[in-house]
Amino acid sequence: MQAFLRDSAEFLPILLQGVGLTVAVTLGALVLSTMLGLVWVLLRVSGVPALAAASRWAINVIRGIPIIVQLFYIYFVLPDFGLALSALAAAIIGLGIAYSAYQAENFRAAIEAIEHGQIEAAQSIGMGWALTMRRVVLPQALRVALPPYGNVMIMLLKDSSQASTITVAELALQGKLIASSTFKNTTVYTLVALLYLCMSLPLILLVGRLERRLGRRRAA
Amino acid sequence: MIEIAGLHKKFGEHVVLRGITATIARGEVVCVIGPSGSGKSTLLRCINGLEHWHAGSVRIDGVPVLPHDRSIRTVRAAVGMVFQRFNLFPHRSALENVVEGPIFVKREPRAAAEARGRALLARVGLAGREAARPEQLSGGQQQRVAIARALAMQPKVILFDEPTSALDPELVGDVLGVMRALADDGMTMLVVTHEIAFAREVADRVLFLDGGVIVEEGAARQMLGAPREPRTREFLHRVLHPI
């Protein structure tokens, strides 16, 4: 136990640097995937068949390719076409695009959960499509989408470890580097797991609370 | 002010309206009665373009209603609608529901819109409930907020789609009372309803729809008191003497 604590004191500062990058990748990809996901879903519900079809296909293609392959593609293939990104930027863009598909599906489910009468009420006072979305549909859909959004955050936090495959020295990769140079696998990977839990457990508890609150609202 | 000419509408193979022709004059209160599935709600929803149709035309003050054209927004801003299930915005308070259209569609200044909104809520008997959320209000109160929301747009006409059908019986009277006051103030109203007593007392004219056609129309008291058509007689008998 003492050895564990001594080694922890030595490794933690390095691992915390990894935590910093994990948070950067997660938050960056969260923002990008949210914005892209909104774009996909607004195209999907635009009522214009060509736009809806384009959105459907974009989502299918994104969902059909493993995240790791998307990361490789952006980091290793795009430079061949003259677009060289830093590892961090590539990780954020890759995960952001990959997760935009899940975000879009989540948003779509939330929008479709809104009663059609709400849209008719908005139209009946002269609102057009954009105003109906902004003032009536999206504010209500946001509440429905919030718990699953929290789940997406948790998944994204964990999947940010895939950035290690394109040399982003986030938490998982830092752990692997320390472990392979010190052979203290147990200590290092226990710390890595605990650090992930420190970040994910608060999110998990928060999602649980949001779900209960939404459940009460539905029951009322 | 509303001219409906030769309106045909079908849902898939099912024909709902088979050539409806009717006019509603300014200040007139017209009730539309008829069995469920007779097309009366569909007819109402065509007037503000919530439904499109296959033949015929609807004009309001001479301007054609085109459900798929951008101009439909202007039409809808001038045609109020009250729904059977209220359709209030659940994430906004009573007052916010009322001022939503004036502020965001008509771009009125917030202060003026809210002052008028408060007055409208008072007019429908809900002074003091401005901050209440729809879920905190009874069905009758929600429907009166919905009427205030329609009035806030200063419409030329209000369409009522079975406004009391989703209410507990003891709450019907409050809503009908508000509607009667509106009629007395000269509002043009087209009301789809099963409340025959309301039609007799308040309406100027009644249209009886069955099978997608207007079977009979006439002055309210005369037609409801002494219907000419056997189908009207049978319908009224069933509604007025359910057992």
Interface residues (C-beta under 8 A of the other chain):
Chain A: E115 G117 Q118 E120 A121 A122 Q123 S124 I125 G126 M127 G128 L131 R135 V136 P139 Q140 R143 A220
Chain B: N48 L50 R70 R73 T74 R76 A77 A78 V79 G80 M81 F83 R85 N87 L88 F89 P90 H91 E100 G101 F104 V105 K106 E135 R149 A150 M153
